[in-house]
Amino acid sequence: MHGQEVLLYPKNNVRRACRIGMFGKLKKIIFIGCVESSYVLLECLLQHGFSVTGIVTLSRSDINSDFRSLEPLAVEYGIDCLCTDNVNGAETIDFVKTREPDLIYCFGWSRLIGKELLMIPPLGVIGFHPAALPSNRGRHPLIWALVLGLEKTASTFFIMDEGADTGDIISQREITIDYADDAGTLYKKVLEAAKSQVIDFTEQFENDSVKRVKQDADEGNTWRKRNKTDGQIDWRMSAGGIYNLVRALTHPYVGAHFVYKDKEIKVWKCREVFSSEYNNMEPGKVLLVNSPKDFMVKANDGVIHILDCDEAELKEGEYLR
């Protein structure tokens, strides 16, 4: 995005119910986000009548595969909205300060929040991380969980500090990862838990009953940023490894891929074939072609049946590298 834009929407069309008197002093919230989870959680807050007095978002993004601007919700609920590519810039700081928030919710924003912004709300800035903190801090938590074949993850909300996912935990719920889950289904599972959590702890903030659990800095681990090479299928991988890679990167993400005749072929769905029939075949051999989007390839220790991908005019018996 180039430049910054402030959109101050009139407040005469506000449709949310007033919660004053329900849980004591009403807390004013600034909401920051720019992806699908941001939209869903903000919409949930607004539908439950919480006082969101400002929104910070993006109009467009080239780095978020699940990007979704929050501008439509700002218009619908008559909330002042700032579109910016610099969340720590002077314009953002001024926008937030003038609205005197008790809380800032920052859900789905890939840039770190600076100290000046963190210091504005007296109750803190709340972050969201879909992993079981203090384990698995860092980048791409849903993707890594699936790639590594984990059986559990979590939906975690915490008080942000200047570190990455290191602040005090205020809400955490375990999420089971089933073998059939992929990025899309796991994303939905996490969001269903998160919607319930955000209502619960926002009510706790309203009646001053939030419980904070400090993270041990010496516990846990931090996942690194993934790159394009991490998404490339190597047919020498195990069949399970390929299956996990494909389900981890399917929609809403960028897709796993393999290279065929110098062209990247995106793979969106596959399954493992458990059979000893092809044990003496080398990895990468095309075993069966049903169509350009449906074929079977030998992996290191089994067979992968590609069920959906970009079209690839393969021939049975040839080798993929």
N, C-alpha and C positions, 0 to 999 in steps of 0.2 A: 504494500500500500504506500502511496506517496502523499506526504503531508498529513494534516490533521483536519478534522471536521467536527464541529460541535452542532448537535441537533437538539434544540430545546423544544420539546413537544408540549403543547398546551395541556394543562391538567384538568380541563373541563369535561373530559370524557372518561375519567377514572371510574372503573367498574368494580374495584375491589371493596370488600366489606371492611368496615373499621373495627379494629380489635382493641381499641382503647378500653380499659376497664376489665378486660378478660383475664389478664395475667399481670396486672400492675402497670408500671410505666412502659409505654410503647417504645420499642427499639427501632431506630432508623437504620436502614441497611443500604449500603452502596454495593452493587453487584457487578463483578468483572468476569467476562468470559467471551468465548468466540467459537465454541464447538457444540456438537449435538447435545452432549451432557449438560453444558451450560444452559442451553435453551430449555431442556426438560426440567432442570432443577429450578431455574428462575420461574418458569411457568407454574410449577408446583407451588412455589412460595406465593405467587400472586393469586393463584386460585384459592389459597387458604387465607388470603387477606392480610398478609404481612406487609409492613410499611417499607417498601423499596423506594427510595427517594432519588436515586440516580443509577444509571447504567453506563458502564464503560465496555466498549466492544470494538470490533473491526467491521468494515464494510466488505472487505474481501481478504483472502489469505491464500498464499501460494505454498504454505508449509503445513497446513492442517488438512489432512485428507477427510476428516469429519467436520470441516468448517461449517458453522452456521451463525450468521449474524443475529444479534439480539435486537436489532432495530425494529422488527415487526412487533415484538412485545412492548417495546417502548411506545410505539404508536398506539397500539391497542389499549394500553393501560394509562396513557398520558403521562409518561415518566421522562424526565430530562435525560438525554442520552449523548454521550461523547464517543465519537469514533476516532480512534487514535492508534498509531503504530508505535507510540512511546508511552508505555504505562507509567514510567517514572519521570516523565517530562513535566515542566512547569505548568503546562496547560492542564494536565491530568491532576496534578497536585492541587491546583486552584479549584478545579471542578469539584473535587472531593471535599476539600476544606470548607468551601462555601455551603455545603449541604450538611455539615456537622454530623456525620454518621456516628452511631454507637458501635456499629459493626461494619466490616467489609467482608463480603463473600467473594472469594476468587476461585472459581471452579472452571477449569478448562482454559487456562492461559499458560502458554509454554515459556513465557519469559519470567525471570525471577523478579519479585517485587522488592524494591529498594527500601532502605531504612526509613527514609522520610515518609513514604506512604504507609509503611507498617506502623509508624508512631501516631498516625492521625486518630484512629478510632480507639476510644478508651477500653473497649472490650476485645479489641484485637482484630486481626485479619485471619479469616478461616479458609484453609486450603482443603483440597480434595485429592486423594491419591488412591486408585483402585488396586491396592496391595495391602498385605498384612504387616504394616509398619510395626516395629523398626526393620523388619525384613523387606527386601526388594524396593528400597528407595530408588529414585532415579528415573530413567527414561523408559518409555514404551512398556508400561507394566502389564497390560493385557496381552500384548504380543509376546513378550518374553515368557509369561506364564504358560501360554499355549505351546510355544516353541519348545520349551523345556519339559513339556508333558506333565506339569504340576496338576495335582488333583484338588487343590484348594487355593483360593486367593481371598481377598477381603475388600470391603468398601470402607475407607478410612477418612475421617475428617479430623483436622488438627489446627492448632493455633500456629500460624506461620511465623517463622523467625528469618534471620538472614541466611540460614542454611537451606539445603534442598531436602524437603520432606522430613525435617528434624524436630519440629515443634511438638508441644504437648498434645496428646491425642484426646479428643472429646467424644468421639463416637467411632466404633469399629464393629463391623458385622462380617462374619465368615461367609464366603461364597464357595459352593461346591462346583468344581469343573468336571463335567461328565465327558466321557470319551467322544460322544457325538457333538459336543459343543464346538463352535467355531467363533471367530471374532465377533460376528453379529449376534449370536445367541448369548455369548458371555457378556457382551456390552449391555444387552437388555437385562440380564440378571443383575448386574452391578447397579444399573440405573433404578431398577425396582427397589432394591435395598436402599439406595441413596436417597430416593424420594421420601421414604419413610423416615430415614435418619434425619434429614434436613428439617423436616417438620418437628420432630421430637426435640432436637437440640435448639432450634429457634425458640420453641416454647420454653425450654429450660433457660435460655438467655433472658426471656421476658420475666421469668419469676426467680431469676438469680440462683438457679440450682445446677448449673453446668459443673460437671466433674472433669478435672484435667488429670491426665496420666502422663507423667514425664517420660520421654524416651531416653533410654540409656545410649549414650553416644558410642559406646564400645560394642553394642550389639548390632546385629543385622548386617546387611550388605547393600551395595548400590549398583544397579544395573546401568551399563553404559549405553550411549546412543547407538542405535543401529544405523547401518548404511546399506547402500544398494546391493553390495556383495552378500550381505547377510540374507538377502531374499532370493538368492539364486539357488536353484535345485542342482545338486550334484548327485548324479545317479549312483555314485558309490556310497552315498549315505544309506542308512538303514531305511526300510520301508516305513517304520514308525516315525523316524526323523523327518522324512519327506511329508508324510501325512500331517504331522504337527506343524511343519512350516507352512503348508498350504492353508490349513484351517486358521492359523494365526494371522495370516496376511490377507485373507479374503475380505470382502466388503464388511465394514466401510473403509478398509485400508487399501493399500496400493496393489496387492496381489503378489504372490510368489511368481517366479519366472524361470524358464530355462531358455537356452540359446539354441536355435535351429537355423542353419544356413545364415548366420550372422544377424538373425532377427530374434528379438525377445518375444517369447510366447508366455503370456500371463496365464496362470493356472488358478482357477477359482474354487474347484472342488475335486476331491479324489477320495479313494478308499484303499485300504490295504487288502490284498488278496492273500489269504493264508493257505498256501499250497506248497507241497514239496516237489511238484511236477517240474519246476524250472530251476532246481537247485544247482544244476551244472551249467546254467547260462550266465554269461558275464553281465555286469551292471551296464545299463544303458541300452540294452538290446530291445528293440520294439517287437513285442511278442504278438500283438493282435491290434488291428485297426478296424474299428467299426465305423468311424466317421472322422473328419478333421478335428472334432472336438471330443472324441471318445476313443481311447486307445489304452493299451496296457504296455508297461515298460518294466523291465527287470531292474530292481534295486539291488543293493549289496546282499541282503538276506531275505528277500521276498519279492513281491510284485506290487506295483502301484497301478491302479486303474484310474486313469484320468477321466473325469466325468463332465467337466466343463472347463473350457479354456479358450484362448484365441485360436482361430483356425490354423492348423498345421497339417500340411499335406505330407504326412509320413508314409513310409513304406514298411511293411512287415519285413523283419530281418535286418534292417539297417540299425545303426548305432547312434545314440545321442551322447554327446560329450558334456 
